[in-house]
Each structure stands twice: as C-alpha cells, then as structure tokens.
Amino acid sequence: MSVLEVVSSLHPDLIVLDISMGDPNGIEVARRLRESGCRAKILFLTVHQSLDYLQAALAAGASAYVIKSRMNSDLLPAIRAARMGHFFVSPPLTVPIECDPDA
C-alpha cells in the first residue's frame, strides 16, 4: 500500500516523510498529497542538510524539516510547531525568507 493510499484512508493530522524514501521520493509524495487536497501537516525527517532540499521540501508543503542527527532534540519541538501552524527547521539550516509564511 502506498503512502497516498494510507493517507487517503486514515486522514492523519501529521505525516512524517523521508526525502530518500524510494520512488517516488518524499518531496514528490508531499507534492502529490498537497495536489490531492491533503491538509495534514508534513514533517520531513532526513539526513539531507542542504538548503536546496529544504527549499524543495517547503515548496512541496512541508511544515517541518528535521535532520536525523538532531532527532533527539528536534523531533518533538518540530511536531509541536507544525501542529500549531508554525514552521520548524533543524539548525544549522534556516527557513529562507521567501519560503517563510510568518515573515
């Protein structure tokens, strides 16, 4: 069963994706979820510490971007922020101004 099928049957409030989760990758899954009208918050849990990946994740509809090496300290704050409608990005990355809806 695909992520898209599971989400359409369970209607979760929060979805955790990995960018490198296979084919399609997590960014493509997030994009498809948004296109299908899914309103769940999307949190990326990833090894990628690249601004390019961060920007792609945010453009695909992510609310949070957590680096796996910072999971112990960042995962719960990221979930809380996403549920409250805020963005969370693990340091040392930061949300680019053009992607920040709170700016």
All heavy atoms as an XYZ file, in Angstrom:
778
protein
N       0.845     -1.171      0.000
C       0.000      0.000      0.000
C       0.902      1.250      0.000
O       1.860      1.331      0.748
C      -0.898     -0.031      1.236
C      -1.959      1.022      1.251
S      -3.072      0.848      2.668
C      -4.546      0.370      1.826
N       0.572      2.237     -0.807
C       1.395      3.439     -0.906
C       1.031      4.447      0.180
O      -0.036      4.377      0.799
C       1.209      4.092     -2.278
O      -0.028      4.766     -2.345
N       1.917      5.401      0.384
C       1.671      6.471      1.357
C       0.386      7.206      0.989
O      -0.442      7.505      1.858
C       2.861      7.459      1.401
C       2.530      8.671      2.251
C       4.112      6.775      1.901
N       0.194      7.465     -0.277
C      -1.000      8.192     -0.718
C      -2.274      7.423     -0.373
O      -3.261      8.026      0.066
C      -0.928      8.479     -2.211
C       0.260      9.332     -2.656
C       0.369      9.353     -4.169
C       0.156     10.735     -2.108
N      -2.258      6.114     -0.539
C      -3.426      5.290     -0.198
C      -3.668      5.283      1.304
O      -4.813      5.395      1.756
C      -3.233      3.859     -0.710
C      -3.235      3.752     -2.217
C      -2.781      2.382     -2.702
O      -1.951      1.729     -2.028
O      -3.261      1.980     -3.767
N      -2.611      5.150      2.076
C      -2.744      5.124      3.535
C      -3.307      6.450      4.035
O      -4.225      6.483      4.860
C      -1.398      4.797      4.213
C      -1.478      4.988      5.712
C      -0.952      3.384      3.870
N      -2.772      7.545      3.531
C      -3.238      8.866      3.957
C      -4.703      9.072      3.591
O      -5.477      9.593      4.394
C      -2.347      9.978      3.359
C      -2.972     11.350      3.528
C      -0.968      9.932      3.997
N      -5.097      8.640      2.404
C      -6.492      8.839      1.999
C      -7.460      7.995      2.816
O      -8.616      8.356      2.982
C      -6.676      8.568      0.506
O      -6.537      7.201      0.218
N      -6.997      6.887      3.379
C      -7.891      6.066      4.200
C      -7.857      6.440      5.672
O      -8.856      6.329      6.371
C      -7.586      4.576      4.030
O      -6.323      4.262      4.557
N      -6.720      6.929      6.180
C      -6.593      7.231      7.607
C      -6.812      8.705      7.960
O      -7.118      9.010      9.107
C      -5.208      6.805      8.111
C      -4.909      5.313      8.073
C      -3.494      5.050      8.567
C      -5.915      4.533      8.895
N      -6.584      9.619      7.014
C      -6.743     11.060      7.239
C      -5.960     11.546      8.461
O      -6.529     12.141      9.380
C      -8.220     11.434      7.369
C      -9.063     10.937      6.250
N      -9.005     11.478      4.987
C      -9.963      9.926      6.199
C      -9.847     10.826      4.206
N     -10.442      9.882      4.906
N      -4.648     11.344      8.483
C      -3.851     11.768      9.649
C      -3.743     13.291      9.728
O      -3.932     13.999      8.736
C      -2.486     11.147      9.372
C      -2.413     11.099      7.875
C      -3.815     10.779      7.425
N      -3.417     13.777     10.919
C      -3.169     15.202     11.125
C      -1.732     15.564     10.789
O      -1.442     16.706     10.457
C      -3.425     15.586     12.589
C      -4.871     15.436     12.973
O      -5.747     15.661     12.115
O      -5.129     15.085     14.133
N      -0.823     14.586     10.913
C       0.607     14.805     10.696
C       1.186     13.606      9.956
O       0.883     12.462     10.293
C       1.332     14.974     12.042
C       2.832     15.172     11.984
C       3.164     16.607     11.580
C       3.462     14.846     13.319
N       2.026     13.906      8.961
C       2.664     12.861      8.171
C       4.176     13.075      8.246
O       4.656     14.182      8.008
C       2.210     12.914      6.699
C       0.686     12.761      6.613
C       2.938     11.867      5.865
C       0.109     13.161      5.274
N       4.918     12.025      8.570
C       6.379     12.088      8.606
C       6.902     11.381      7.366
O       6.577     10.220      7.123
C       6.943     11.432      9.884
C       8.468     11.471      9.871
C       6.392     12.113     11.130
N       7.686     12.105      6.586
C       8.263     11.568      5.361
C       9.777     11.702      5.401
O      10.307     12.557      6.104
C       7.746     12.348      4.139
C       6.253     12.328      3.866
C       5.920     13.296      2.720
C       5.788     10.924      3.532
N      10.437     10.870      4.615
C      11.877     10.965      4.407
C      12.086     11.343      2.953
O      11.398     10.811      2.074
C      12.540      9.629      4.723
C      14.061      9.687      4.729
O      14.641     10.665      4.223
O      14.663      8.737      5.241
N      12.983     12.250      2.670
C      13.244     12.633      1.279
C      13.686     11.422      0.475
O      13.224     11.204     -0.640
C      14.298     13.756      1.206
C      13.682     15.040      1.744
C      14.804     13.942     -0.226
C      14.649     16.182      1.883
N      14.554     10.581      1.042
C      15.115      9.435      0.333
C      14.347      8.152      0.620
O      14.937      7.115      0.882
C      16.583      9.265      0.728
O      17.305     10.424      0.428
N      13.028      8.202      0.554
C      12.222      7.035      0.907
C      11.967      6.082     -0.250
O      11.268      5.105     -0.079
C      10.903      7.469      1.550
C      10.047      8.356      0.697
S       8.608      8.971      1.580
C       7.356      7.856      0.997
N      12.491      6.341     -1.402
C      12.298      5.444     -2.526
C      11.691      6.177     -3.702
O      11.871      7.376     -3.856
N      10.955      5.439     -4.502
C      10.332      6.017     -5.683
C       8.822      5.916     -5.553
O       8.300      4.807     -5.476
C      10.827      5.289     -6.929
C      10.388      5.959     -8.212
O      10.193      7.189     -8.198
O      10.249      5.248     -9.223
N       8.117      7.018     -5.459
C       8.610      8.383     -5.533
C       9.275      8.811     -4.226
O       8.994      8.247     -3.171
C       7.352      9.215     -5.781
C       6.251      8.421     -5.169
C       6.658      6.972     -5.312
N      10.128      9.833     -4.318
C      10.795     10.316     -3.110
C       9.818     11.119     -2.250
O       8.702     11.421     -2.675
C      12.059     11.114     -3.452
C      11.757     12.436     -4.140
O      10.809     13.138     -3.812
N      12.590     12.792     -5.102
N      10.238     11.461     -1.057
C       9.351     12.136     -0.119
C       8.858     13.487     -0.593
O       7.721     13.872     -0.334
N       9.694     14.223     -1.311
C       9.268     15.528     -1.814
C       8.155     15.357     -2.842
O       7.157     16.088     -2.824
C      10.469     16.318     -2.372
C      11.392     16.704     -1.205
C      10.014     17.545     -3.153
C      12.704     17.320     -1.609
N       8.287     14.376     -3.703
C       7.242     14.106     -4.691
C       5.955     13.636     -4.002
O       4.858     14.025     -4.380
C       7.718     13.062     -5.705
C       6.676     12.685     -6.738
C       6.223     13.842     -7.631
O       6.937     14.855     -7.747
O       5.128     13.723     -8.215
N       6.086     12.808     -2.983
C       4.899     12.357     -2.232
C       4.203     13.552     -1.591
O       2.976     13.685     -1.669
C       5.275     11.294     -1.174
C       4.117     11.021     -0.229
C       5.726     10.006     -1.858
N       4.971     14.452     -0.972
C       4.387     15.646     -0.349
C       3.664     16.490     -1.394
O       2.547     16.971     -1.153
C       5.471     16.462      0.343
N       4.272     16.666     -2.546
C       3.651     17.443     -3.619
C       2.330     16.809     -4.057
O       1.314     17.481     -4.187
C       4.607     17.561     -4.810
C       4.112     18.517     -5.896
C       5.029     18.506     -7.106
N       5.066     17.209     -7.771
C       4.077     16.697     -8.522
N       2.966     17.361     -8.700
N       4.213     15.518     -9.089
N       2.330     15.494     -4.208
C       1.105     14.793     -4.611
C       0.027     14.871     -3.530
O      -1.161     14.989     -3.833
C       1.410     13.329     -4.929
C       2.205     13.142     -6.197
C       2.460     11.682     -6.465
N       3.392     11.483     -7.547
C       3.817     10.294     -7.955
N       3.383      9.188     -7.350
N       4.664     10.186     -8.942
N       0.452     14.797     -2.277
C      -0.512     14.931     -1.183
C      -1.183     16.296     -1.229
O      -2.410     16.403     -1.084
C       0.174     14.720      0.170
C       0.569     13.289      0.504
C       1.507     13.256      1.701
C      -0.677     12.439      0.758
N      -0.399     17.349     -1.406
C      -0.962     18.696     -1.481
C      -1.887     18.835     -2.686
O      -2.959     19.424     -2.589
C       0.141     19.752     -1.542
C       0.874     19.902     -0.246
C      -0.057     20.449      0.839
N       0.632     20.566      2.098
C       0.333     19.858      3.185
N      -0.653     19.003      3.187
N       1.012     20.030      4.292
N      -1.486     18.287     -3.827
C      -2.318     18.348     -5.028
C      -3.646     17.616     -4.850
O      -4.650     17.993     -5.434
C      -1.571     17.775     -6.236
C      -0.460     18.670     -6.734
C       0.362     18.028     -7.842
O       0.167     16.832     -8.148
O       1.229     18.745     -8.387
N      -3.638     16.579     -4.009
C      -4.863     15.806     -3.770
C      -5.774     16.482     -2.743
O      -6.862     15.985     -2.475
C      -4.518     14.389     -3.304
O      -4.042     14.411     -1.962
N      -5.296     17.591     -2.167
C      -6.112     18.308     -1.194
C      -5.839     17.931      0.248
O      -6.528     18.400      1.152
N      -4.846     17.106      0.485
C      -4.496     16.701      1.845
C      -4.064     17.924      2.650
O      -3.238     18.702      2.216
C      -3.362     15.675      1.806
S      -2.769     15.179      3.433
N      -4.650     18.067      3.834
C      -4.347     19.226      4.677
C      -3.479     18.858      5.880
O      -3.221     19.697      6.736
C      -5.641     19.864      5.123
C      -6.450     20.351      3.910
C      -7.637     21.093      4.310
N      -7.168     22.311      4.987
C      -7.949     23.302      5.290
N      -9.211     23.253      4.995
N      -7.467     24.367      5.912
N      -3.040     17.617      5.951
C      -2.192     17.183      7.065
C      -0.889     17.963      7.055
O      -0.388     18.370      6.009
C      -1.897     15.688      6.950
N      -0.340     18.172      8.226
C       0.977     18.784      8.342
C       2.006     17.752      7.898
O       1.878     16.566      8.205
C       1.268     19.206      9.785
C       0.247     20.152     10.369
C       0.203     21.455      9.618
C      -0.793     22.384     10.284
N      -1.008     23.595      9.541
N       3.011     18.201      7.171
C       4.050     17.302      6.667
C       5.372     17.654      7.328
O       5.803     18.808      7.296
C       4.167     17.375      5.140
C       2.850     16.902      4.502
C       5.355     16.552      4.648
C       2.795     17.081      2.998
N       5.991     16.652      7.932
C       7.285     16.797      8.591
C       8.281     15.906      7.867
O       8.015     14.725      7.671
C       7.151     16.369     10.052
C       8.370     16.504     10.948
C       7.918     16.723     12.381
C       9.287     15.317     10.874
N       9.389     16.489      7.455
C      10.456     15.699      6.858
C      11.481     15.363      7.930
O      11.927     16.237      8.667
C      11.141     16.457      5.708
C      10.397     16.353      4.421
C       9.493     17.322      4.047
C      10.577     15.263      3.593
C       8.788     17.222      2.868
C       9.873     15.137      2.404
C       8.968     16.127      2.037
N      11.826     14.092      8.009
C      12.882     13.586      8.882
C      13.937     13.027      7.930
O      13.689     12.023      7.251
C      12.324     12.514      9.813
C      13.275     11.891     10.811
C      13.879     12.950     11.724
C      12.548     10.844     11.631
N      15.090     13.683      7.839
C      16.017     13.390      6.757
C      17.480     13.555      7.164
O      17.774     14.230      8.148
C      15.701     14.315      5.552
O      16.548     14.000      4.463
C      15.864     15.773      5.920
N      18.358     12.944      6.387
C      19.804     13.136      6.575
C      20.302     14.336      5.784
O      21.408     14.798      6.009
C      20.618     11.885      6.151
C      20.247     10.692      7.001
C      20.468     11.601      4.667
N      19.507     14.843      4.880
C      19.929     15.913      3.975
C      19.979     17.273      4.670
O      18.958     17.778      5.112
C      19.011     15.984      2.752
C      18.991     14.722      1.960
N      20.046     14.338      1.159
C      18.064     13.742      1.871
C      19.753     13.175      0.596
N      18.564     12.797      1.014
N      21.181     17.860      4.732
C      21.380     19.165      5.352
C      21.637     20.225      4.291
O      22.415     21.145      4.502
C      22.537     19.101      6.344
C      22.270     18.174      7.500
C      23.363     18.242      8.538
O      23.812     19.313      8.925
N      23.788     17.082      9.005
N      20.954     20.121      3.193
C      21.149     21.007      2.053
C      20.017     22.028      1.969
O      18.842     21.672      2.111
C      21.178     20.169      0.775
O      20.899     20.948     -0.359
N      20.383     23.287      1.707
C      19.376     24.330      1.537
C      18.478     24.014      0.339
O      17.277     24.309      0.368
C      20.056     25.692      1.366
C      19.146     26.905      1.313
C      18.255     26.996      2.550
C      19.967     28.166      1.157
N      19.028     23.382     -0.685
C      18.219     23.021     -1.858
C      17.113     22.032     -1.473
O      15.971     22.185     -1.902
C      19.090     22.422     -2.964
C      20.018     23.447     -3.597
O      19.713     24.662     -3.536
O      21.054     23.028     -4.149
N      17.455     21.025     -0.687
C      16.437     20.069     -0.238
C      15.419     20.745      0.674
O      14.223     20.483      0.585
C      17.067     18.882      0.489
C      17.627     17.827     -0.430
C      18.992     17.546     -0.436
C      16.803     17.090     -1.275
C      19.511     16.563     -1.268
C      17.319     16.119     -2.114
C      18.672     15.859     -2.107
O      19.175     14.889     -2.929
N      15.884     21.599      1.548
C      14.970     22.322      2.427
C      13.982     23.148      1.610
O      12.772     23.094      1.846
C      15.744     23.222      3.386
C      14.909     24.204      4.220
C      13.897     23.466      5.096
C      15.812     25.099      5.044
N      14.466     23.896      0.646
C      13.589     24.715     -0.182
C      12.599     23.860     -0.966
O      11.420     24.210     -1.075
C      14.407     25.597     -1.125
C      15.122     26.709     -0.393
C      16.009     27.542     -1.300
O      16.719     27.011     -2.163
N      15.985     28.843     -1.097
N      13.051     22.722     -1.476
C      12.159     21.825     -2.217
C      11.086     21.256     -1.293
O       9.914     21.157     -1.679
C      12.960     20.702     -2.867
N      11.470     20.901     -0.070
C      10.502     20.362      0.892
C       9.464     21.414      1.257
O       8.257     21.126      1.304
C      11.230     19.864      2.146
N       9.901     22.634      1.507
C       8.959     23.704      1.839
C       8.039     24.011      0.662
O       6.836     24.210      0.837
C       9.717     24.956      2.278
C      10.490     24.840      3.590
C      11.330     26.089      3.830
C       9.563     24.567      4.761
N       8.591     24.023     -0.548
C       7.775     24.269     -1.738
C       6.736     23.171     -1.947
O       5.656     23.415     -2.492
C       8.670     24.395     -2.972
N       7.057     21.962     -1.483
C       6.128     20.832     -1.609
C       5.081     20.814     -0.495
O       4.194     19.974     -0.495
C       6.901     19.518     -1.620
N       5.206     21.726      0.471
C       4.196     21.827      1.512
C       4.610     21.402      2.900
O       3.767     21.252      3.780
N       5.903     21.238      3.134
C       6.368     20.813      4.455
C       6.165     21.903      5.498
O       6.290     23.087      5.213
C       7.848     20.450      4.402
N       5.859     21.463      6.717
C       5.759     22.358      7.866
C       6.993     22.259      8.745
O       7.251     23.158      9.545
C       4.537     21.998      8.714
O       3.356     22.203      7.993
N       7.718     21.153      8.626
C       8.893     20.955      9.475
C       9.935     20.143      8.713
O       9.600     19.305      7.874
C       8.511     20.247     10.766
N      11.192     20.411      9.065
C      12.321     19.755      8.419
C      13.334     19.436      9.509
O      13.989     20.339     10.046
C      12.929     20.703      7.379
C      13.910     20.084      6.424
C      13.487     19.602      5.188
C      15.266     20.015      6.731
C      14.392     19.067      4.287
C      16.175     19.485      5.839
C      15.735     19.010      4.618
O      16.620     18.474      3.708
N      13.427     18.163      9.859
C      14.275     17.724     10.963
C      15.415     16.871     10.427
O      15.181     15.904      9.694
C      13.468     16.926     12.013
C      14.368     16.377     13.101
C      12.363     17.797     12.607
N      16.634     17.251     10.796
C      17.821     16.485     10.426
C      17.914     15.280     11.371
O      17.803     15.435     12.585
C      19.092     17.349     10.563
C      18.968     18.645      9.762
C      20.334     16.565     10.168
C      18.752     18.478      8.288
N      18.109     14.095     10.816
C      18.117     12.877     11.627
C      19.139     12.914     12.762
O      18.865     12.409     13.847
C      18.343     11.639     10.756
C      17.125     11.267      9.960
C      17.336      9.999      9.157
C      16.077      9.633      8.386
N      16.270      8.429      7.584
N      20.282     13.538     12.548
C      21.282     13.597     13.615
C      20.825     14.478     14.782
O      21.398     14.424     15.861
C      22.619     14.113     13.073
O      22.483     15.445     12.602
N      19.763     15.261     14.569
C      19.214     16.128     15.616
C      17.826     15.650     16.074
O      17.106     16.367     16.769
C      19.125     17.570     15.114
C      20.512     18.159     14.831
C      20.424     19.636     14.541
N      19.662     20.356     15.546
C      20.171     20.898     16.650
N      21.456     20.795     16.906
N      19.396     21.552     17.491
N      17.474     14.436     15.710
C      16.147     13.915     16.009
C      15.835     13.952     17.505
O      14.730     14.335     17.893
C      15.998     12.495     15.471
C      14.609     11.917     15.665
S      14.337     10.366     14.785
C      15.652      9.360     15.384
N      16.772     13.577     18.350
C      16.509     13.542     19.794
C      16.115     14.904     20.340
O      15.269     15.000     21.232
C      17.711     13.004     20.564
C      17.896     11.527     20.366
O      16.995     10.820     19.953
N      19.105     11.046     20.643
N      16.722     15.957     19.841
C      16.414     17.291     20.366
C      15.348     18.030     19.571
O      14.678     18.903     20.111
C      17.684     18.143     20.412
O      18.212     18.318     19.108
N      15.171     17.685     18.296
C      14.306     18.495     17.433
C      12.956     17.891     17.069
O      12.050     18.628     16.664
C      15.041     18.821     16.122
C      16.215     19.750     16.316
O      16.440     20.203     17.451
O      16.913     20.021     15.317
N      12.795     16.574     17.172
C      11.562     15.966     16.671
C      10.316     16.451     17.409
O       9.344     16.882     16.777
C      11.653     14.438     16.704
C      10.475     13.700     16.050
C      10.292     14.121     14.597
C      10.674     12.200     16.155
N      10.310     16.411     18.720
C       9.118     16.856     19.453
C       8.831     18.344     19.255
O       7.671     18.710     19.010
C       9.211     16.498     20.931
C       8.994     15.017     21.246
C       9.173     14.767     22.743
C       7.644     14.537     20.780
N       9.827     19.228     19.334
C       9.538     20.634     19.040
C       9.007     20.847     17.609
O       8.152     21.698     17.382
C      10.885     21.333     19.234
C      11.640     20.454     20.167
C      11.199     19.057     19.837
N       9.509     20.064     16.659
C       9.034     20.182     15.276
C       7.568     19.760     15.159
O       6.783     20.417     14.478
C       9.904     19.328     14.349
N       7.210     18.676     15.818
C       5.816     18.223     15.806
C       4.920     19.283     16.436
O       3.861     19.631     15.889
C       5.680     16.870     16.528
C       6.355     15.760     15.707
C       4.206     16.544     16.785
C       6.502     14.447     16.443
N       5.333     19.809     17.576
C       4.527     20.850     18.255
C       4.362     22.085     17.365
O       3.271     22.630     17.240
C       5.174     21.228     19.580
C       5.049     20.157     20.623
C       5.635     20.622     21.971
N       5.689     19.502     22.889
C       6.791     18.972     23.364
N       7.973     19.455     23.031
N       6.742     17.949     24.188
N       5.452     22.520     16.759
C       5.390     23.703     15.894
C       4.458     23.463     14.711
O       3.614     24.309     14.399
C       6.795     24.070     15.405
N       4.608     22.321     14.055
C       3.765     22.014     12.897
C       2.295     21.973     13.287
O       1.437     22.524     12.584
C       4.194     20.682     12.273
N       1.980     21.352     14.403
C       0.582     21.261     14.850
C      -0.003     22.634     15.157
O      -1.197     22.842     15.048
C       0.474     20.348     16.054
C       0.773     18.886     15.656
C       0.419     17.925     16.701
N      -1.006     18.058     17.001
C      -1.600     17.526     18.046
N      -0.903     16.807     18.882
N      -2.874     17.692     18.263
N       0.852     23.583     15.554
C       0.391     24.939     15.859
C       0.386     25.844     14.622
O       0.050     27.021     14.710
C       1.269     25.555     16.946
C       1.118     24.868     18.286
S       2.250     25.492     19.562
C       1.936     27.227     19.521
N       0.763     25.284     13.471
C       0.761     26.061     12.237
C       2.021     26.860     11.995
O       2.043     27.774     11.175
N       3.096     26.522     12.695
C       4.375     27.206     12.536
C       5.356     26.299     11.797
O       5.150     25.098     11.704
C       4.970     27.567     13.895
C       4.074     28.423     14.721
N       3.743     29.705     14.393
C       3.421     28.152     15.870
C       2.932     30.201     15.299
N       2.715     29.277     16.218
N       6.422     26.900     11.314
C       7.489     26.143     10.677
C       8.547     25.787     11.702
O       8.771     26.525     12.656
C       8.153     26.945      9.555
C       7.374     26.936      8.288
C       6.567     28.001      7.964
C       7.457     25.864      7.421
C       5.835     27.998      6.795
C       6.731     25.847      6.251
C       5.914     26.916      5.937
N       9.209     24.662     11.468
C      10.356     24.279     12.275
C      11.414     23.740     11.327
O      11.117     22.896     10.474
C      10.001     23.196     13.299
C      11.176     22.828     14.167
C      11.353     23.431     15.389
C      12.122     21.908     13.735
C      12.454     23.126     16.190
C      13.216     21.589     14.513
C      13.382     22.202     15.744
N      12.634     24.207     11.485
C      13.762     23.715     10.696
C      14.927     23.485     11.648
O      15.290     24.378     12.422
C      14.162     24.727      9.596
C      15.399     24.257      8.857
C      13.009     24.944      8.635
N      15.498     22.282     11.591
C      16.659     21.975     12.434
C      17.821     22.898     12.114
O      18.116     23.146     10.947
C      17.136     20.539     12.189
O      16.290     19.602     12.775
N      18.483     23.410     13.161
C      19.729     24.148     12.926
C      20.768     23.184     12.360
O      20.678     21.994     12.647
C      20.131     24.616     14.316
C      18.970     24.376     15.204
C      18.115     23.353     14.544
N      21.689     23.579     11.589
C      22.062     24.950     11.273
C      21.296     25.538     10.102
O      21.543     26.681      9.729
C      23.550     24.836     10.939
C      23.659     23.491     10.306
C      22.650     22.629     11.050
N      20.368     24.792      9.509
C      19.571     25.324      8.406
C      18.588     26.354      8.940
O      18.171     26.294     10.093
C      18.808     24.192      7.705
C      19.660     23.136      7.008
C      18.789     21.986      6.535
C      20.400     23.746      5.842
N      18.182     27.264      8.074
C      17.143     28.228      8.425
C      16.173     28.341      7.269
O      16.517     28.063      6.118
C      17.728     29.627      8.723
O      18.430     30.087      7.567
C      18.655     29.607      9.915
N      14.950     28.755      7.568
C      13.936     28.912      6.539
C      14.278     30.149      5.711
O      14.417     31.241      6.267
C      12.531     29.075      7.157
C      11.492     29.302      6.078
C      12.172     27.868      7.993
N      14.422     29.990      4.393
C      14.693     31.157      3.553
C      13.523     32.141      3.639
O      12.365     31.719      3.709
C      14.808     30.576      2.142
C      15.055     29.117      2.344
C      14.406     28.758      3.649
N      13.811     33.420      3.625
C      12.784     34.461      3.769
C      11.642     34.253      2.779
O      10.481     34.349      3.133
C      13.390     35.866      3.578
C      14.447     36.146      4.627
C      12.318     36.939      3.590
C      13.949     36.310      6.031
N      11.948     33.948      1.514
C      10.902     33.808      0.506
C       9.993     32.608      0.747
O       8.930     32.528      0.183
C      11.494     33.753     -0.911
C      12.356     32.541     -1.189
C      13.824     32.711     -0.836
O      14.203     33.725     -0.220
O      14.614     31.819     -1.188
N      10.393     31.682      1.612
C       9.578     30.500      1.928
C       8.858     30.631      3.261
O       8.039     29.788      3.589
C      10.452     29.245      1.972
S      11.162     28.806      0.392
N       9.148     31.657      4.029
C       8.609     31.782      5.381
C       7.282     32.528      5.368
O       7.247     33.730      5.159
C       9.621     32.502      6.269
C       9.214     32.535      7.728
O       8.101     32.073      8.048
O      10.005     33.018      8.546
N       6.162     31.813      5.604
C       4.858     32.478      5.572
C       4.635     33.392      6.776
O       3.750     34.218      6.764
C       3.871     31.311      5.606
C       4.601     30.224      6.282
C       6.055     30.419      5.903
N       5.441     33.248      7.824
C       5.293     34.097      9.009
C       6.041     35.420      8.834
O       5.937     36.305      9.676
C       5.830     33.392     10.262
C       4.996     32.171     10.612
O       3.793     32.167     10.319
O       5.563     31.214     11.178
N       6.824     35.545      7.741
C       7.620     36.767      7.537
C       6.751     37.897      7.020
O       5.724     37.732      6.461
C       8.753     36.481      6.569
